[in-house]
Amino acid sequence: MAAPGTEATLDGVTAPRRGVALTPMETRRDVIVRTARLADALGYEAFSVAEGWGFDSTLVLTESALSTRRIVACSGVLSVWGRTPATLAMTAATLHQISGGRYVLGLGPSTRALAEGFHDTPFAHPADKLRQVISKVRALLAGEPARLDGTRGARPLRLGQPPAPDLPIWVAAMGDRTVRVAAEVGDGWFPLFVTRDRLAVWVPELGRLRQAAGQRARPLTVAAAPITVVGPDAETARSVAASSIAWYLCAMGDGYASFVSDQGYGAEVRAVRAANPRSKPQRGVVPAEAEILLDEFAVYGTPDQVRDRLRSWDQAADIVMVGLPAGVPWSTIEATLRAAAP
């Protein structure tokens, strides 16, 4: 694996590797592109746009890539239930061309709520589905014929673009089986709501799994995304971060709630859900008895407090993706990006 949290600069001094991650609830297209431009100017390494039930994120990410010069555009992430492997490969190869090679394809098993309630697809064996889709996408990006298993007698076709075999694929994984998929066939692991302690346990295990799978050529990049908010004071910033956490735990199906509970915070998750019977993206609360969830999954406060608290994340991950809550004013986004910049 790459040295966690640092990259060498020209004078030999190390600096943190930072990216920006937007949630699927952020649906202000002008704000997304403006955020990408500022992140590019401030030296962030990657800019990630998630996809849920709003924008086709690949189109917004294309606009962002065309509006920047250096930052890597990342689909963070696309659901393996929402597009065929062929469509994913076409999209990735196209964005690879448009961005001049500054593109990372992020794939994930998503949630039952989205797969079934939006894409009308049964959510079954997500780890197997994830592995199968990644295998098929990689084959097409390498210039191989499509790997067909749903039809008989069809002639496998190749991608009608130049191959892009080195295009990185990051995997959003939370459960043990999907994390194993990330280690064995991915180029990066891009989890959400994972504690730093869990990262410390998983990182060496990921290395062992990767070696056992024969993946020695490239290290696995670990990109973690704490919810990050700068406010005029710590309490205001806490309120924004708490609202974002409450939305994920209460309104995004059971996947995130189960994952956080499995890390030892079942009582806290139940307290958050009880306090938010009708959760809304900007109106959620984290009660006092669940305060530890903010300590584990968020970085918030004044600019100095945020800079100081991000250091522990720099030691846990290769790239810290600054997670911006949806719907916050531009002044909050700008203050957060400037405080967290590498």
N, C-alpha and C positions, 0 to 999 in steps of 0.2 A: 504494500500500500504506500501511497504518497505520504510524506511526513505530515502528520495532522496539523491543519490550521495555518501553515506557513508556506510562503514561496520565496525564493531567493530574489533579491533585487540586484541592480548592477553594482552597487557598492558593497555587496556581501551581506547587507543587513536584511533580516527577514521581516516580512510584513504579512498580516493576515490575509487570507483569501476570502473574499466576500462576494456574495451575489444578492439578488433581489428576487423575492417570490411573491406573486399576487394570487389571491384566492379566486375561486370560480364565482364568488359573489360580487367581484368588482366588475361592473358593467358600464363604466364610463370610458368609452374608447379613447377620447381625447386625453384623459388622465393617464391611461395605460401607456400611451405613446410618449406623453410628456415625462412620465416616470422613467421610461427606457432611456430617453435622451439625457436626463440628469444623471442616471446611474452610469451611463457610458462616459459622460464628462468627468465624473468623480472617480473613475477607475475601478468600478465594480467588474468582476470577472464574468458573471452570468446574469441573465435576465429571464425569469421564468414566468410563464402565464399558464394558469390552470384552466381546465375545462370541466364544466358541470352541465348545466341546463340552460345557459345563457348564450354567450358568444360562441361561434366556431373559433376557438382560440388560435388555430393555425393562421387564419386570415388576419387577426389582430397582431399576431406575432410577426407575420410577413410585413405589415406596416411598420412595426417597431424595428425590424431588421433593416428596412430601407431607410429608416430615420436615424440610424446609428452607424458608427464606423468600426468599432473595436469589440464591443461587448458580445458575448455568445448568447444567441437566442435559444431558449430551452422550452420545449413543450413539457410543462410540468404539472399535470401529466395528461396524456390521452388514455381513455379507457379502452381496454382490449375488447370490450363488448360493443363499442360504438362504431367501429370501422372494420372492414375486412383487412387481413394482412396485406393484400395487394394495394388497397387504398392507403394504408399507413406507409408502405414503402414508397409509393408515388409521392405522397405528401412530403415525406422526409427528404427524398432525393431532390424534389423541387425546392424546398426551403434551403437545402444544402447549396444549391446553385444560386438562389437569390441572395443569400447571405454571404456568399463568397467563402463557404466552408465554416461559417460561424453558427452552426446549428447542432443541438443535441436533441435527440428524440427521447422523450420521457414516456414510459408506458407503465400502466398499473392495472390491478384487478378491479379498481373502483369499489363500489359498494352495491349491496343488493338493492338499496333504494333507487339508485340511478339505473342499474342494469335492467331491473324489472319494471320500475315505475316510469322510466323515461324512454329507454331503448327497447322495451318490450321483449327482453331476452332473458331466459331463465338463468339465474345466477347459481351455477353448479360447478364444483371443482375449480375454483378460481386459480389455484396455483398451477394446475395442469393446463388451463387455458392460457395463462400468462406465458408459460414455457413454450407452448405450441406456437403462439403468435410471434414471440421473439424469434424463434427458430425460422419461421416462414419469412418474416421481414428481413432477417439477416441474409437468407439465401437470395432473395430478390435483390437486395442492395449489393450483394457480391457478384451479381450478373448471372446467377443460376436461374434455371426455370422455376416457375411457381411449384411449390410442393402441394399437390392436390390430394385431398382425402375425402372430399364431400361429393365428388362426382365420379362417374365411370366413363371411360372412353374419351375423355377430353384431352386435347393436346396441351401440355403445360406451356405457358408463354413466359417470356422474359420481360423484365422491366424495359420500357422503351426509352431509357435515359442512360447516360454514362454510369457505370457502376460507382458506388460510393461505399466500398467495404469497410472503411475506417470511420464511418459516421458513428459517433458514440450513442449508445442506448443506456439511459438511466432507468432504473426500475424503482417505482414506488411500492414498497412492501412493508407490511406491519407484522403479520403472523409468521411463525417459524418456517412454514413451508414456502411462503412467498419470499421471505428473506433468503432462503436457500437458493431459490431461483435467481435472485439478484446476484448472489455470489458466484453461481456457477455459469451463468450465461450473460450477465450484464456487464456494462463498463462502469456503472455507478449505482449507488444505493441512495435513494432520495426519500427518506421516511419523513413522516409528520407525526408529532406528538410522541416522540421517543425521548426518554430521559438521557441525560449525559452518562449516568451510571450504566444504563442499558447499552449505550453506544460503546462504552469501555469494555463491556463483556463481549459484545458482538464483533467488534473490529478484529481481534485475533482469530475468532472462530470463522469469520468471513474469509480471512486469508487462508486458513486451512482448507476450507471447502473449495476455494478457488484453485488451490494447488492440486487437490485431489481430482478436480475436474479437468486438469491440464491447462488451466488459464494462467499461464505464467508470463505471457508476452506483455500485457498491460496491467498496471495496478488498478484496483477498484477504487474509484473516487467515492468518498462518503460525503454527501451534502445534506446537512441538517438545517431545518428552518424554524427557529423559534419565532413566535409572534413578537414583533418589535415595535415599540411606540415611544416616541419622544413627546412630552407634553410640557406645558409651562410649569407644572409641578408634578410630583410623583403620583398624587391621588388621581389627577385627571388622566394621566397616562395609564394608570392601573385600571380605571374604569373602561377605557377603550379596549385594552388587552383582555380584560375579563369578559367583555361582551362578545369578542371574537371566539374565545374559548367556549363560552356557553353555547354559542350557535353551533359549533362543531359537535359538541357532546350531546346536544338536545335535538337538533334539527337535521342532521345528516345521516339518519339511519342509526343502526346499532354498531357499525364497524369501529368508529373512533372511540365510542364509549367503552366498548368491549376491550379494545387494545389498551386504553389507559387503565382500565380496571385490572387487566392481566398483569400490569406492571406494579400492582400493589395499592392502587388507589380506588378501589371499588366503593368504599364509603364516601369518598370525596365526589366521585362521579354521581352517586345517588343524591348527594346533597345539592349538587348543581342542577340536576334534572328536577328535583323537587322545587327548587327556587325559581325555575323557568318553565312553568307549565305551557306557556305560549311564547316560546323564544323567538326573537327577531334579531336580525344581524347586528343592529346598533343599539339594542336595548337589553341585552342579557346581563346577568350578574353572576359573580362567583361569591358565595357566602363565606363568612370568616372561617367556618370549619373546613372549607376546601381551599384555603389560601395557598397550600403547598403546590397546587396545580399551577398557580401563577409563577411560583419560584422555579418549577421544573420546566415549564413549556413557554414561558414568556420572558422578554427582556423589556423593561419599561422604566420610565423616569425622566429626569432631566438629561440633557446631552452628556454631561460628565458621568452620570449614573449608568446610562446605556453603554457608553464606551467601556466603562469598567466591568460591567456585567457580561459583556460579549466576550471578554478574554477567556472565561471558562469554557465557552462554546468553541473558541478557536482551538483549544487543546483537545476537544472531543471529536472534531470533524475536520476533513480536508478543506471543505468550503462551507462557510456559514452563510446560508441564504436568509437574508433579512426578510422575515415574513410581515408584509404590510396588511393590516386589517382592511376590509372593504368599506368604501363609503366615507372614509375620513377626509377632512378638508385638505386641500393642496398644501396649506401651510404645515400641517402635521407630517405629510409625506416628505416634504422638502427638509424639514428639521430632522426627521428620522434618518433620511438618507445621508445628510451631511454629518450627523453625529456618528453614524455607523460606518462611514466610508473607510476603505482601506488606506 
